[in-house]
Structure formats: structure tokens, C-alpha cells
Amino acid sequence: MYGPLAFAGVPGMCTLHANSARDAVTKLCTLPLLAGENVTDRFVVPTVASAIDLVVHLGRDGDGTRIVKEILSVPGTVEGGVITTTVEFRRDGVTLVAAPHRAPLAGARA
């Protein structure tokens, strides 16, 4: 996962090993809970939700080349203790395609 992070208002990026973009968000919420009882999910989940804008999940194609498999947006909301995410782009075979809810990108060719 590559995703812009802005803890304390300072933008940045990080990498994280996960099986999908959604799994990366879950892992970011789970790892701090290993610190012990002084950290709870009621603090961690909204904090992570407000710190992430995008999650870009990379994978490898048949010849080992890194490819973008999926891009999620994270609007910063939490529902039922789960961070809300929206798939923005997903790989459809060899092409990265916009999700149906997205308007076409400016300058994009059909």
C-alpha cells in the first residue's frame, strides 16, 4: 500500500504489506491495538480514518512487474466501527478502470 498520510498536518507516504487495499486499512487499525489496553479501537479507528486520503494497492503481473491493482479513497468517516472506503479504480485484466460512480477523468481517452 502506498498512501498519503497527514499526521499532525504533515503530509507523507508510507508502505504497508497487505493482501488488498481494504486489508491495508484494517491492518493500520489493528497494529496500534497491540500496544495494550491503553489504546482502544474507539481512538484508533477514527484517527486512522482521518489520516488517510488514498490507498493504492500494488501487485505483480505475470512477469513480475509491479502494477496498480486498486485505488481506494478514504473519506474520513466511520460506520459501525469500520472505516468507510470507496473503490475509485480497479484492475480489469490488463487495464486499470475507473469505478462506475466516477466521472471520466479530464483528458482521458475512451
Secondary structure, DSSP 8 states (H G I E B T S, - for coil): -EEEEEETTEEEEEE---SSHHHHHHHHHHGGGGG-TTS-HHHHHHHHHHHBSEEEEEEE-TTS-EEEEEEEE--S-EETTEE--EEEEEEETTEEEE-TTS---TT---
